[in-house]
Structure formats: structure tokens, C-alpha cells
Amino acid sequence: MENLDPDMDNQDPEVTNTPAPPSSDPSTFSWKSKLSPDVQKSPTMQKFDDSPEGLAKAVESHLSLEKLLGHEKVPVPKGADDKEGWSRFNKAFSIPEKADGYGLQDQKIPDSMKGMTFDKGRFAEIVHKYHLTPDQAKGLWNEYGSLSMGAYNKAIEQKKSDMARVVNELRTEWGDGYDGNVELGQTVISKFAGDKETEEFLNASLTSDPRFIKFLAKIGSQFAENKIGDFQYARFAKTPDQAMAEIDSILADPKHPYNDISRRQEERDRAIDYVNGLYAVVSKSQG
């Protein structure tokens, strides 16, 4: 008993030694101190503050990473020659084995555009080469069609605008002789084109420029003045007096198709139409 600690004699038996509660002072909080030195110094840990907020962000980042890693993973092909890698990639994204497997729909385009740029098979081969998914291929195909149609419509509107300008220029220059001169030019093309396809091509190419129209009209007028073939009935520009003189000359010629009922009906019809045009010139001046 003599060896007992005097302090023990005075200790309350109901009091026990318990650890002190952790400090609630934020300045003493340190979660990084519980980590190994290597982990503490890692670039990843440097992104987060050594504070309660930093700890919360670190935990949130870890949970997001676990969620991401829980998804199905597709290894990225190592390069263009990684056939096995591309095979896995294509299978994962439902990319067809062959280009025609995309099932692209035909574009709704005007007949005049067909055969120009809408090669669906070639388009499918290109997108397949670059491993586009079916949705990407179809979306790009539709966008391509929309852009092409927009460019086509813009070109058509520009062509109409250009032709209106050409017509206005020539009407200003030729006045009442415009229709007749245009007819002369078209007669030249029709007479010497050789076939319908060439005639359509020349009409589209030459009649879009006032210089060509004037050139063709000038050739036609030379033939018409010399009464050669179909040009003798061309209604090129005449004054009322010239038109009346032409009428008198025709009426005085019994062998003219206008008077000779033995001629072919087609030839007589052209002659009658021509004379009626001359009368219209005379009538217009009197009105």
C-alpha cells in the first residue's frame, strides 16, 4: 500500500481516460497527410486542395472515373493498317462490312441534275473508307444533297437573271424587230445543227450571250434577204412600207406558195403565216 501512487487515491472512480475529440478547426484539417509521400506528390493529387472541399472534389472525380470505366470499352485502332483493331471498332459502332450496307436513299433531284454529282455508290464507298457510322453516313448524304440542290437552284436563278438582262438589252436595241431577229437566229441553228441534240446544245450555249444572238441574226438576215430556203419566210425587222411592198410582191406572184394551192400544205402554211406577219407590221403602224 505504501507503493501506491498518491494521485490514485484522490482519483474519482467514475472518471475514465477517453481520447480528446478531433479538432473542428478547418486550419488543422489535412487529408493529404494520410497519403503516402508518392501519392501526395502525384500530378493528380495536385489538382485538389488539402481541405474538406478538396477532398469532396477528389472523391467526386473518383466516382465519375469508376462510372466511366464501367461502360463498354472499344480500343482505339493503332493505325490505318490495324485490321483487327478496325474490325473491332466497326463491329462496336455497327459499321457495315461493305459500302452498300449503308442503305442510302436515292436523292430527289430534277432530271437535269441526274448523272452529274449524285453517285450514291461512290459516296457510300468514300464514307465506308473513313469508317463512318450508318447514322453519320446518312446524315452526311442528306446534307450533301441539300447543299447540291441549293447550288443548283442558285445557278438556275442566276441563269434566268442573265437571260432577262440579255433580252432587255436586245429589246432596247432592236425594238419591234426583236422577235424577228431572234427567230432568224433560231432558224440558223435549226437549219445547220444536224440533229435535235445538237440544236438544243447550240440554243442553250449561243442564245445566252447577246453577241452570239446578233451574229446568228445577221447570218439569218442575209439568207432571208436572198430568199434562200426556209429563210424566205423569216419575219426579220421591216418597216411598214417594206412589209406592204413585200405583200404586194407576193400577191402579184401566182407561183408563190401563198397563192399556189398545188404546193405542199406545210410550205403553204409557212407562206401564209409569213404574209400574216407582214400584215401585222402594217396594221400596227396604222393603229
Secondary structure as GFF3:
##gff-version 3
##sequence-region A 1 287
A	DSSP	alpha_helix	6	9	.	.	.	ID=ss1
A	DSSP	three_ten_helix	26	28	.	.	.	ID=ss2
A	DSSP	three_ten_helix	32	34	.	.	.	ID=ss3
A	DSSP	alpha_helix	37	41	.	.	.	ID=ss4
A	DSSP	three_ten_helix	45	47	.	.	.	ID=ss5
A	DSSP	alpha_helix	52	69	.	.	.	ID=ss6
A	DSSP	alpha_helix	83	92	.	.	.	ID=ss7
A	DSSP	three_ten_helix	99	102	.	.	.	ID=ss8
A	DSSP	three_ten_helix	111	113	.	.	.	ID=ss9
A	DSSP	alpha_helix	120	129	.	.	.	ID=ss10
A	DSSP	alpha_helix	134	174	.	.	.	ID=ss11
A	DSSP	three_ten_helix	175	177	.	.	.	ID=ss12
A	DSSP	alpha_helix	178	192	.	.	.	ID=ss13
A	DSSP	alpha_helix	196	206	.	.	.	ID=ss14
A	DSSP	alpha_helix	210	225	.	.	.	ID=ss15
A	DSSP	three_ten_helix	229	233	.	.	.	ID=ss16
A	DSSP	alpha_helix	240	251	.	.	.	ID=ss17
A	DSSP	alpha_helix	265	286	.	.	.	ID=ss18
###
